[in-house]
Amino acid sequence: MPTVTIYGGANMIGGNKVLLEDGDSRLFFDFGTTFKTRDLYFEEYLKPRPGAGLLDMLEMDLLPPLEGLYRPDFVPSGDVWARCHDRPGYRELERVDGVLVSHAHVDHTGYISFLREDVPIYASATTAFIAKAMQDSSMADFEKEVCYVTRRALDRGYLKPQRESYRQRPFCFADTPDLSAEAQEFWTRSPNHILGGDNKRRKGLEAAPFTTDSARVGDLPVRFFPVDHSVHGAGAWAVETSAGWVVYSGDLRWHGSAAEETKRFIHEVASLRPRLLLCEGTRVPKEAEASELELRNYTEREVYDRALRKVQAERGLVIADFGPRNIERLETFLQIAEQTRRKLVILAKDAYLLEAMRLVSPSVPALSSSREMLMYQDLRYQVEPWDQNLRNQFGDRLVSARHAHDSPGDYILCFSFWDAKNLIDIDVRGGTYVYSSSEAYSEEQEQDFRRLRKWLSHFDIGSVGLPHERGQSISKLPEEEQGLHSSGHASADDIMDFVREIGPRTVVPIHTENPNYFLEHLRNTDVEVAIREYGGSLTFG
């Protein structure tokens, strides 16, 4: 009989890792970074050691103790697994047929980095291209080797990167019948490659074959369903097991621009009469908050209307803070920039991301398709090849700190807390910071908010949409500051309606801090609610 085991996403938001086994077939739904656990031990200046490979990750329970699943070049010695044998959930798992990825957020993809490089990754083409762009434009980091890997070898007790080509992981694009020549060139391009330059001394990318044959994983038929979420390319999966269909929701909503895709998914998957549903519950309230949580779903049109009024009221500098992969929000602020006769200024890494996404999703706005978008030229010692390629291609579209200082009213700068240091170079007093993203989910994020408020105060910049007190929910802000963000997740009520409409025999809540909410609100239905802790399994027939 089939079995699912929850190795991530149990009683927490994010870090999803769900193993499905049926006969000789084994697959994972997502394999994400578990930020909640990671933040208990690590932070910006205390990180897992690359030279220790799997040791730090396993010791601090950031990875499930599954011997044989991970890259052998990340094993510093046999002692690593010897010390794991008594850990809860330890087992040997030497063969996995694939990982079915729901979308490109790191809490769903990040720890693919540690999987053996021969494990196939199934995802939409957009999700794959987002992941590659993010890896290309990040600093070398062994926690971010999602699309290609750099092999390590033991050198005096330290796992040292080898001087060889990057090795690409095998991907299967679940929703794209073919790639253009331009898209294929990007997918196989080394991050060290300079377009039109001399690349003889730079490492190449040893390409792995990619395919669009996603009808089966192992011996199991699978289906991919596009859904509405705050990142393009998101989807849900259904797998036909010997006991019936298993459906994995990923993260979803139906109040965004792709709402019809989610509705189509619900209709089609309901007809499968699922045996089991693995369902997200991000916005299910914590038990202490259940009576006071604001459940309203703001639409992107409401975000546009409210943000437009804030920008129209500001004659000086405007900073917009939103997730760089939230293309819907980017389009909202691009329209606001056009309406207020400003230019939208994005960071180089975001420009690189958009150019990559455009190759498989032509409707995505990018520097190459919009004259209303410019790129900020920040202060840095070394320009990486991916960045140099952008500067070479869009040299007439660069905005410097001097430009922003001289004409602050001409731009909307797409910055976040991590870009606050650029305010020193711009050296402008006054303006408005429009916070258009999610609220803090951790104490570390709350600390970032406190620091951000210090930066804004130093430069006399006002803010809207930014929580003012520790632990303050965005829903508790003054009404005029609400509605500047449209959540990427369905409300708790919508999720309960979703489960009832699909009508699975069993639902397993994941990606939620309050799985008991499912028990309470599905009590009078025919749906069985099965709650599992970390490492807990459910066998079903």
C-alpha positions, 0 to 999 in steps of 0.5 A, a space after each residue: 500500500 502507498 505511504 506518505 512521510 512528512 519530512 518538512 512542512 509539519 506544524 510549520 510554514 515552509 520547508 516542504 519535503 513529502 515522500 510518497 512511496 508506492 511499490 518500487 516508486 519513490 518521489 518527493 513533493 518539493 524539497 525546500 529550505 526549512 527556515 524556521 528550524 534553520 533560524 533557531 541555530 544560524 543567521 547571517 554571520 553564523 551559517 552552516 559550514 560548506 567544508 563540513 558538507 552534510 554534517 552541520 545540516 544533519 546535526 541541526 535537523 535541517 535535512 532528514 537523516 536519509 542515507 543514500 539520498 544526498 550528494 556523496 561529495 558532501 559526505 566528509 567521512 563515514 562518521 556522519 551517518 554513523 552518528 545519525 543511526 539513532 536519530 528519529 526518522 533515520 533510514 536508507 533511501 538510495 533511490 528516488 525517482 524524482 522531486 515534483 516541485 510546486 513553485 520557485 520559492 526557496 522554502 519549496 526548492 532550496 534544499 534540492 541543493 543537497 540531493 544527489 545530482 542524478 535525481 530528476 527535478 520535475 517543474 514548470 519551465 518558468 519555475 526552472 528558469 527562475 531557479 537558475 536565474 536566482 542561482 546564477 546571480 547569487 554568491 557561491 553558496 552550497 545551500 543554493 545549488 538547485 540547478 547545477 552543482 560544483 563537486 567537492 573533494 576532501 582536502 585536509 579534512 575540508 570539503 573543497 570545491 573542485 576546479 572542474 565544470 559546473 554539473 547541471 541537474 536533470 530537469 523535466 519541464 512539465 508544461 512546455 513542449 519545446 524551448 526556443 534556441 535562445 531559451 536553450 542557450 540560457 539554460 545551458 549557459 555557465 554563470 561565468 559566461 560573458 556574452 561576446 567575450 573571451 571565456 577560455 579561462 572560465 568554467 563551462 556548464 556540463 549540461 544534463 539532458 532535459 525533457 518534457 516527458 512528465 507523464 510518469 515518475 517511476 511507475 506512477 502516472 502524474 499530472 501537473 496543474 498550473 495554479 494562481 500564486 504570488 510567483 509565476 509558474 506555480 502548480 499543483 501535482 496529482 499522482 495516481 497510486 495503487 490506492 487512488 490519486 494523491 494530490 499535492 496543493 503546493 501553495 495556491 490562491 484564487 484571488 490573483 490574476 491567474 485565479 481561473 487556473 486554480 478554479 480549473 485545477 479544482 474542477 479537474 482534480 475533483 473529478 479524480 476523486 482523490 484518495 489523499 490530499 496534501 493541503 497547504 494552510 499558510 493563512 490558517 490562524 494560530 489558535 491564539 489568533 483565531 478570533 481576531 485574524 483579518 481574513 480579507 483577500 485584497 485583490 491586485 486591483 485594490 493594491 494598485 488603487 491604494 498604492 497609486 494614491 500614496 505615490 501620487 501624494 509624494 513629490 519626492 523619492 518613492 521606494 516600493 518594497 515587494 518580492 522580486 518574483 512577484 511579477 503581478 506586483 511588479 506590473 502593478 508598480 510599473 503601471 503606477 510609474 507610468 501613471 505618475 510619470 516616473 520610471 520603475 528602477 529595479 536591481 540588477 539581479 531582478 533584471 536578470 531574473 526577468 530576462 530569464 523568465 521572459 524566455 519561457 513566459 514572453 508576457 513577463 515585463 523586462 528591460 528588453 520589453 519595457 522602456 519604462 523600466 530602468 536598472 539601478 547601478 549600485 556600488 560594488 567592488 566586482 561586477 559578476 559576469 551575469 551583471 556585466 552582460 546586463 550592463 553591456 546590453 542595457 548601458 543606456 538604461 542604468 540609473 546611478 545614485 547621482 541620478 536618484 539624488 538629482 531627480 528623486 521625483 522621477 523614479 520609483 526605486 524597487 528596494 527592500 531592507 537589504 538595499 537600504 545601504 543605497 540610501 547613503 549614496 543617494 543622500 536624499 531626505 524625505 520621501 515615501 517607502 511603500 511596503 507591499 509585501 508580507 508581514 514578518 513570520 519570525 523574530 529575525 524578520 521582526 528585527 529586520 523591520 526594526 532596523 528598516 524603520 531606523 534607516 527610514 527615520 535617519 533619512 526622514 522617509 515616511 512609510 505606509 504599509 509597514 508595521 510600526 510595533 513589534 508583533 503587529 499584524 499588517 491587518 492591525 495597521 490603520 485602514 489607510 495603510 492596509 490593502 497594499 499587499 495581496 497575499 499569495 495564499 488563500 484565506 483559511 475559509 477558502 482553504 476549507 471550501 477548497 477541501 470540501 469541493 475536492 472531497 478527498 477521503 483523507 486530507 493531510 495538513 502541511 505548510 501550516 502552524 495550526 493543523 488542528 484548524 482542519 480538524 475543527 472545520 471539517 468535523 461535519 464532513 466525510 473528509 478524514 483529517 490526518 495530522 502527522 508530525 515531522 517524520 510521521 508516516 501515513 499508509 493508506 489503501 
